[in-house]
Amino acid sequence: MSIENYKTNNTRLYALSIIALSLSLILGYVEAMIPINVGIIGIKLGLSNIVTLISLKILTVRRTLIINILRLIILGILFSNLVRFIISLSGFALSFIAMAFATKQLNFSIITTSIVGGVMHNIGQVIAVSFITKNISVINIIYLYIVIGIISGLIIGIISNTCYKSISKVIIE
């Protein structure tokens, strides 16, 4: 249940939003500093998604979207170029819509929502790359990226679920 359904003041919601944005930026920074070289281009675990998944559980979709757009813009300015930003934004857009729907409408667990988000993020990025490169054959690797999305989604989902169980008792009182 969303914390915004409880009687709470705007100051608390803003504070939680700023904390979520800050944690998301820190996790994005940490991930940008850790090189993952598994022989596949663009593979990241998606640590910032921990904050997104928990925010979708305790905040509204609108507030979570604002936090994530700010994160994308700030991290994009700090660690990216225009092409990488567009690819990242494409993956985010598709995954966020899917995760918001899975969480708020279908009441999926955090772990299942994370897997859905990981898969949709990778699909969105592969589609964006195929448009940017004007090469539809890039789509041929989508199956590999779906498997990677499932694995990373499962890992992030387990971490997010553990964190959510710990902090939901403190935040929602």
Secondary structure, DSSP 8 states (H G I E B T S, - for coil): --GGGSS--HHHHHHHHHHHHHHHHHHHHHHHHS---SSSTT----TTHHHHHHHHHHS-HHHHHHHHHHHHHHHHHHH--HHHHHHHHHHHHHHHHHHHHHHHTS---HHHHHHHHHHHHHHHHHHHHHHHHT-GGGGGGHHHHHHHHHHHHHHHHHHHHHHHHHHHHHH--
